[in-house]
């Protein structure tokens, strides 16, 4: 089984949608997929209802992650916390790499 960490940093809605579709398809193929929103993507996901629904569809059993510090600085901590688990991104990313996940952004 392939272990993937998808890092989504773009604020472009189409790119975020592509990352979500990719993640959903890879999970359906049996791969172990983690996703973290980092940087500008966080505010976009928090404010766009269509993207929020896509996140829940791609990750129905477990919330993806998002950087708590970016969420706080962007003023979207409360909204984003409903969609993603807020974590320290640096620790989560390096921890995932240590666990054998390959990163894709």
N, C-alpha and C positions, 0 to 999 in steps of 0.2 A: 504494500500500500504506500502510495506517495503521500508525503506530509507537506502541505503548502501553507504558507503564511502570506495572505494577500494584504498588502499595505495600500490603502486608498488615501491619497493626499489631494487630489484635484478637486476643485470646486465646480468643474464642468459636469453637469447633470448626465450627459450622455456617457462620459467616462465612468462615473460612479455606477450607472446602470450596467455598463459593460462588465465592470468588476463584480457586481452582484450576480449577473447572469453566469459569468464564468465560474464563480464560486458555487453557485447552485448546481450547475452542470457537473462540476468536479465532485461535489458531494454525492450527487446521484450516481456517479460512476464508481462510488465506493472509496474515494480518497478522503483522507483526513484533512479538512480545510479549516483554517482559522482566518479571521478577517479583522483588521484594525483600521479604523478611521483615524487620520492624523492630519492636523493642519486644516487648511481651508475646507476640506470635505465635511468636517464636523458641523459647521454652521449650515451648510447646504442640506445635509441629511436631517438636521434638527428642525429646519424650517419648511421643508418640502414634504407634504403629506404623501405624495405618490412615491417618493423615494423611501420614506419611512415604511410604507406598506411593502415595498419591494424587499427591504431589509428583513422584515418579519417573515416574508414568504421564503426568502433564501435561507434564513436561519430560524426555522420554526421551533426547534428544541433548545436552542442555546443562543443567547445574545452575542453578537460580535463585540469587539472591544473598541474603545475610543480613548483618546488621551484626556485625562482629567484636567491637566493644566491648560490645554488649548480650549477645552470646553468652558472652563472658568473665565479665561481671558476673553473669550468670544461672547460671553454672556448667554450661553446655550446649555449650561450644565443641567438644568432641570429637564428641559425638553429632550436632550440627547440621552439622559439617564433612563428615559422610558424606552429607548430604542437599543442602546448599547450599554455594556458594562464599562464604567469609567475606571481606567487604570493608568499607572505611570507607563507611558508608551515605551520609553527606553528600556525599562526592565522587562516589559512584556515581549518586545521584539527580540532582545538579546536572549532572554529565557527560551523563547521559541526556537531560536537558532541553536542554542545549546541542546535542545530536545530533538534536534534533527530536522526541523522544518526548513524548507527552501523558501526564500522570499521572492515574491512577485509584486511589482508595483505598476 
